[in-house]
Amino acid sequence: MRVKQISIFLENKKGRLWKALSTLAEAGINLRALSLADTSEFGILRLIVPEPEEAAAVLEDKGFVVKIKDVVAVEMDDRPGGLSSILEVLKDYDLNLDYIYAFVHEKKDKAILFMSTEDLDALEGALKDAGVRMVPPEEVYSL
């Protein structure tokens, strides 16, 4: 039940983020979620899009360095402590995350959290054991 995420490596220069996102817009690719982490020299733009392979190809054609990676998506309560309850599961299973990001969708009381770790099998097992609902890719892409 893994979701495909694309990571785009961006030079930390004016207009690079706009160029990446306008490239996707011109190709008719809509964003479902995004995260941007940066340093003084470069940034990593992580995107969830309905067509990850197509998005990667379009971006690569424009000279961007792109990687497709699996991440786990879970539904969590959109309330104080919602994220903490998911992280408690990971603490109890001694799992470390590389990064996370989330977004709120049309279910007013729910949010979707995207997680990356070195051992996705262990992450999925812990979440399943704890009764956390993992969101299938088709559902994420159709939001």
Disulfide bonds with the S-S distance in Angstrom:
none
